[in-house]
């Protein structure tokens, strides 16, 4: 049997505007702009990623990172999904090695949190929103 190796390369996030989304994620969350390629006819291939998110795997090689693919809504159905891709639930989970550093920096930069930070059995967490209202967890697991 072949040793199967797979990973999720990108997760599509429907946005209203490429440039506004790039600005929010790079300026307020310190994400890296991995790629921004013009595909013509108003479409772009825009990949972003949290800083330093392509760490080394257990065998010492660089592991592949999971990127967010910013996908500009072009239909009424897609427009209705902006900020609500999961029916009001948290959509994405941003893991950090220092919750309070990132929480305070995000507050300083104007990121909206829906709740006060809380300590759970698994770690410290707080829900925040992106510029369109998509819910995220900022999360530091206990084992970090």
Residue pairs with C-beta under 8 A, 6 or more apart in sequence:
7 63
7 64
7 66
8 66
9 64
9 66
9 67
10 47
10 66
10 67
10 68
10 69
11 66
11 67
11 68
11 69
11 92
12 68
12 69
12 71
13 21
13 68
13 69
13 70
13 71
13 85
13 91
13 92
13 134
14 71
14 72
14 73
14 78
14 81
14 82
14 85
15 21
15 70
15 71
15 72
15 73
15 82
15 132
16 72
16 73
16 79
16 82
16 132
17 72
18 36
18 44
18 46
18 70
18 72
20 131
21 46
21 70
21 130
21 131
21 132
22 33
22 36
22 46
22 48
22 70
24 130
24 131
25 31
25 48
25 68
25 70
25 130
26 32
26 33
26 48
27 109
28 106
28 109
28 110
28 111
29 50
29 94
29 106
29 111
30 50
30 51
30 105
31 48
31 49
31 50
31 51
31 68
32 48
32 49
32 50
32 51
33 46
33 47
33 48
34 47
34 48
34 49
34 67
35 45
35 46
35 47
36 44
36 45
36 46
36 47
37 44
37 45
37 46
38 44
39 45
42 72
42 74
43 72
44 70
44 72
45 69
46 69
46 70
47 67
47 68
47 69
47 70
48 67
48 68
48 70
49 65
49 66
49 67
49 68
50 94
53 65
53 66
54 62
54 63
54 64
54 65
55 62
55 63
56 62
56 63
57 63
68 92
71 78
73 79
73 81
73 82
82 132
82 133
82 134
83 129
83 130
83 132
83 133
83 134
84 133
84 134
85 91
85 134
86 135
88 135
89 135
90 127
90 135
90 136
90 137
91 134
91 135
91 136
92 134
92 136
92 137
93 136
93 137
93 139
94 102
94 136
94 137
94 138
94 139
95 139
95 140
95 141
95 144
96 102
96 138
96 139
96 140
96 144
97 140
97 144
98 140
99 117
99 123
99 124
99 125
99 126
99 138
99 139
99 140
100 124
102 138
103 113
103 117
103 126
103 138
106 113
106 128
106 138
107 113
111 128
111 129
112 128
112 129
113 126
113 127
113 128
113 129
114 126
114 127
114 128
114 129
114 135
115 126
115 127
116 126
117 124
117 125
117 126
118 124
118 125
118 126
121 142
122 141
122 142
123 139
123 140
123 141
123 142
123 144
124 139
124 140
125 137
125 138
125 139
125 140
126 137
126 138
127 135
127 136
127 137
127 138
128 135
128 136
128 137
128 138
129 135
129 136
130 136
